[in-house]
């Protein structure tokens, strides 16, 4: 599903390299957790996967289903099946959440050569997905993320993910700002999407999210490189002992 080869990247128009020779493989159907201390390059990696244009890849490649995506813009990557759930979702005043969902779903379908959804079918799909996330439909009449609580913003993102059905889901610190009830609902939404032909990259500081979204693999990122990989038990080790020991081993 995803293969990152010797990736080097920096913020555009700077000399500061943030990703420094990163290698990572995520198989079809795999849930891979990316952990690491602040400043290790976790969010930068998520932005680069999504195609954010203020980051520059200087070396290496990113293969999605065997094809390089480096020359694709964000819309092309989204149409191909890459989805990024942001740590801090953007507020968009004046654009109702339902209208946003309609445009996003039909834009994706158009890019794939599929017919646009008729309103009754669209509403049915949104209603079913919202019910699964314990979202009131009245919330979808409000401007996207404007005045939403942290939990509501994250549920809105998982709702988008459920409706767009991406092949690669990248979750950038989805647990940030969530209480335990919201965390469980969001995790249930993610778990419901697990399938043999969909992969998930979960970026997080803490092991607690991984109690609910249990990963198949855990990778420790430090100074722009994966310095250790392991099973879900690695997350428990990090929670108990911190990152110092793993970083020391890699030094």
C-alpha angles and dihedrals in degrees: 000000000000130000121175114191124197091321119193120180142162140181107280116265093016134095094222110114113208101172109049115185100325118184122187137155123195116187127216109283094011126136107211121188120209113202133172145127124286113290095023094120102258098132091038088058091052092050092049091050089053092048102247105181099219090073123075125208107214100177141007132029144261116219120196112190088344097308128103114246098187093105093047120100119226094266092052091049091049091050089050090055109269116135128184121198106200127226088226109025114214122249114232110194116205095023114100114223092236092052090049091052092049093051093044095049095045093044089054092048092048091051088053094048093251125136120259117261117256114236097253092051091045092051092048092052093047093047093052093048093045092051090053089055095044090244121154111231089225087069089066091064090064123090110274110281092337108141091355119144118238090262093048092052092052092047089051089054093048088048089056090049093051092049097044093045097207124195094223119037117192113193112194106202093318089173092063111122096000126133117219096266094051090044091056093049093049091046091050089053091052093045091052088061096053110120140149091259099044126073128197129205110198115196113196144147096212138055094222094084089053090060086070102029099041109204128219090213138015124208126191114217120200128165091351097308137094102244099176138011131191148135127296089282089072089068090056090049091053092048091052100041107020126227098292096089095048091046090049092053091052095047 
